[in-house]
Amino acid sequence: MIKYIEETVEYLLDKGFENPEIGIILGTGLGQLIDEIEILKQVSYNHIPNFPTATVEFHKGKLIYGNLAGKRVIVMQGRFHLYEGYTLQDITFPVRIMEKLGINTLLVSNAAGAINLDYKKGELMLIDDHINLQGSSPLAFKGVEQLGERFTDMSAPYDKDINVSFQNIAKENNITLHKGVYASVVGPQLETRAEYRMLKIIGADAVGMSTVPEIIVANHLKLKVAAVSVLTDECDPDNLEPINIEDIIANAAKAEPKMITLFKELIQTL
């Protein structure tokens, strides 16, 4: 993996991806932030050596470098998932690349279902903690100790100072920002009624199919990390309706301007 990382970093440096401060991963249906960026460079994933290629139709698959709120940022427009057939090492490879290019902070967004029925679709949830239900770890491979501490501490995976800043920004802008626990499952199938009940029992407030692998690797690399879920549907097992993916994407787009406000105003303070 070290050889792959070096090749990819060299390619991106040659393309002008120099000294980014903040990395951003945009989740399903969450691409409008790109409109706020002064884009200096961009490259499709399928042109980057050793990079996975996004296979989900509403994921753009571009790495973007530019200025946002006075800071140099590198943005993943489209992410990778376990359900696409990638390994956890594939999924988190871009985080390792962004760290080698120079980022010190990683901000992540995702679309998630609300397990906590006090939370409503169209609202946002600040991730305070998570539950990994994906069956493995992106650190479970031979030689991981060459890239960072094997036994990575996860007692506080999300940066407390950034989370406080997010909450203050939300309050100032009258944005509903819940704080809760995100459970990450494999997918791509949605959950059964019994699974939603289980998730509630074990303490999840929201569920999705991403984010946790990237957060684990970011902690492995000692990056500051924060993540926000856009709640796109309500997972009430007693009143469960058939899933409508178009509706989920529409709800993500509707809520996204609030997330953009949070990210932009936060980046100004970093």
C-alpha positions in Angstrom: 0.0 0.0 0.0 2.9 2.4 0.7 4.0 2.2 -2.9 0.4 2.8 -4.1 0.1 5.9 -1.8 3.4 7.3 -3.1 2.4 6.9 -6.7 -1.0 8.5 -6.2 0.4 11.4 -4.2 3.1 12.1 -6.8 0.4 12.1 -9.5 -1.7 14.6 -7.6 1.2 16.9 -6.7 2.1 17.0 -10.4 -1.5 18.0 -11.1 -1.2 20.9 -8.6 -2.9 19.5 -5.5 -0.5 21.3 -3.1 -0.8 21.9 0.6 -4.6 21.4 1.2 -5.6 22.1 4.8 -9.0 20.5 5.0 -10.4 17.4 3.4 -14.1 17.0 2.7 -16.0 13.9 1.8 -19.5 14.5 0.3 -22.1 11.9 0.7 -25.0 10.6 -1.3 -27.0 13.4 -2.9 -24.7 16.0 -1.3 -22.8 17.8 -4.1 -24.0 21.4 -4.0 -21.0 22.4 -1.8 -18.9 22.3 -5.0 -20.8 25.4 -6.2 -19.3 27.3 -3.3 -15.7 26.4 -4.1 -13.2 28.4 -6.2 -12.0 25.4 -8.1 -8.3 25.4 -9.0 -7.9 21.8 -10.1 -10.1 18.8 -10.5 -9.5 15.2 -11.7 -11.9 12.3 -12.3 -11.2 9.3 -10.0 -10.7 7.0 -13.0 -7.7 9.1 -14.0 -6.0 8.8 -10.6 -3.5 5.9 -10.3 -4.7 3.3 -7.7 -7.9 5.1 -7.0 -11.2 3.2 -6.8 -13.9 4.4 -9.2 -17.4 5.4 -8.0 -20.0 3.0 -9.3 -23.2 4.6 -7.8 -25.0 6.5 -10.5 -25.6 9.6 -8.3 -21.9 9.8 -7.2 -19.9 12.1 -9.5 -16.4 10.6 -8.9 -14.2 13.7 -8.9 -11.4 14.9 -6.7 -11.6 18.7 -6.4 -9.0 21.1 -5.1 -9.6 24.8 -4.4 -10.5 27.6 -2.0 -13.5 27.6 0.3 -14.1 30.2 3.0 -10.4 31.3 2.9 -8.9 27.8 3.2 -7.3 25.4 0.8 -9.6 22.3 0.5 -9.6 19.0 -1.2 -13.0 17.5 -1.8 -14.2 14.1 -2.7 -17.3 14.5 -4.8 -18.6 11.0 -4.5 -17.3 8.3 -2.1 -16.9 4.6 -2.1 -18.9 2.0 -0.2 -18.5 -1.6 0.9 -21.7 -2.5 -0.9 -20.0 -1.7 -4.3 -17.7 -4.6 -3.8 -14.7 -2.6 -2.6 -12.5 -3.6 0.4 -12.4 -1.3 3.4 -8.8 -0.5 2.4 -10.1 0.7 -1.0 -12.7 2.8 0.6 -10.3 4.6 2.9 -7.4 4.9 0.5 -8.4 8.5 -0.4 -8.2 9.6 3.2 -4.6 8.3 3.4 -3.9 10.3 0.2 -5.4 13.5 1.5 -3.4 13.2 4.7 -0.2 12.7 2.7 -1.0 15.8 0.6 -1.2 17.8 3.9 -4.7 18.0 5.4 -5.0 18.2 9.2 -8.8 18.1 9.4 -11.4 15.9 7.7 -15.1 16.9 7.4 -17.5 14.2 6.3 -21.2 14.3 5.3 -23.6 11.5 4.6 -27.3 10.8 4.0 -28.8 8.7 6.8 -32.0 7.3 8.1 -33.4 8.5 11.4 -33.7 5.7 14.0 -34.4 8.2 16.7 -38.0 9.2 15.9 -37.6 12.6 17.6 -35.4 13.4 14.6 -37.3 14.2 11.4 -36.3 13.9 7.7 -34.8 17.1 6.4 -33.0 17.8 9.7 -29.3 17.4 10.4 -27.5 15.2 13.0 -24.0 15.9 14.2 -22.2 12.6 14.8 -21.0 12.4 18.3 -20.1 8.6 18.3 -20.6 5.6 16.0 -21.3 1.9 16.0 -19.4 -0.1 13.4 -21.6 -2.9 12.0 -19.7 -3.5 8.8 -18.1 -6.7 10.0 -14.4 -5.7 9.8 -12.0 -2.8 10.2 -10.0 -0.8 7.5 -7.0 -1.3 9.8 -7.2 -5.1 9.7 -4.4 -5.7 7.2 -0.8 -6.8 7.3 1.6 -3.9 7.6 -0.8 -1.4 9.0 1.7 -0.4 11.7 3.9 1.1 9.0 1.2 3.7 8.4 0.2 4.5 12.0 -0.5 3.0 15.4 -2.2 -0.4 14.9 -4.3 -0.2 18.1 -5.9 3.1 17.3 -7.7 4.8 20.2 -11.4 5.5 19.5 -12.5 6.9 22.8 -13.3 10.2 21.2 -13.2 9.7 17.4 -15.0 13.0 16.6 -13.2 16.3 17.5 -15.0 17.9 20.5 -13.9 21.4 19.7 -15.2 21.2 16.1 -18.5 19.7 17.3 -19.0 22.6 19.8 -18.3 25.0 16.9 -20.8 23.2 14.7 -23.5 23.5 17.5 -22.8 27.2 17.9 -23.0 27.9 14.2 -26.3 25.9 14.0 -27.7 28.0 16.9 -26.7 31.3 15.3 -28.3 30.3 12.0 -31.5 28.7 13.4 -30.6 25.3 12.0 -31.8 22.2 13.8 -28.7 20.1 14.5 -29.3 17.0 16.6 -26.3 15.2 18.2 -26.3 11.5 18.1 -24.8 8.0 17.4 -24.4 6.8 13.8 -24.6 3.1 13.0 -22.8 2.0 9.8 -24.1 -1.1 8.0 -23.0 -2.8 4.8 -26.1 -2.4 2.7 -27.1 -2.0 -0.1 -30.4 -3.4 1.0 -32.3 -1.2 3.5 -33.1 -2.5 7.0 -36.0 -4.7 8.0 -38.4 -3.7 10.8 -36.6 -6.0 13.2 -33.2 -4.5 12.3 -34.5 -1.0 12.9 -35.7 -2.1 16.4 -32.3 -3.7 17.0 -30.5 -0.5 16.0 -32.6 1.5 18.4 -31.9 -0.9 21.3 -28.2 -0.8 20.8 -28.2 3.0 20.9 -28.1 4.2 17.3 -29.9 7.5 16.4 -29.2 7.2 12.7 -28.1 4.5 10.2 -26.2 4.6 7.0 -23.8 2.7 4.8 -20.7 4.8 4.9 -18.5 7.2 7.0 -17.2 4.9 9.8 -14.4 3.4 7.8 -13.1 6.9 6.8 -13.4 8.1 10.4 -11.4 5.1 11.7 -8.6 5.7 9.2 -8.6 9.5 9.9 -8.1 8.7 13.6 -5.4 6.2 12.7 -3.7 9.2 10.9 -4.4 11.5 13.9 -6.5 13.9 11.8 -9.2 16.1 13.4 -12.5 14.7 12.4 -16.2 15.8 12.3 -19.2 14.4 10.5 -22.8 15.5 9.8 -25.7 13.3 8.7 -28.5 14.7 6.5 -31.5 12.8 7.7 -33.4 11.7 4.6 -36.0 9.3 5.9 -37.6 8.2 9.2 -37.1 4.6 10.2 -40.2 3.8 12.2 -40.6 0.0 12.3 -44.3 0.3 13.3 -45.2 2.4 10.3 -42.6 1.4 7.7 -43.3 2.2 4.1 -41.5 0.8 1.0 -38.3 2.8 0.4 -38.2 5.4 -2.3 -34.6 6.2 -3.3 -35.7 9.2 -5.4 -37.4 10.6 -2.3 -34.2 10.1 -0.2 -32.1 11.9 -2.8 -34.7 14.8 -2.9 -34.7 15.1 0.9 -30.9 15.2 0.9 -30.9 18.0 -1.7 -33.5 19.9 0.3 -31.5 19.8 3.5 -28.1 20.3 1.9 -28.1 24.2 2.1 -28.1 23.9 5.9 -25.2 21.6 5.8 -23.3 23.9 3.4 -23.9 26.8 5.9 -22.4 24.7 8.7 -19.4 23.6 6.7 -18.6 27.1 5.3 -18.9 28.9 8.6 -16.9 26.2 10.4 -14.1 26.3 7.8 -13.7 30.0 8.4 -12.9 29.3 12.1 -10.4 26.5 11.5 
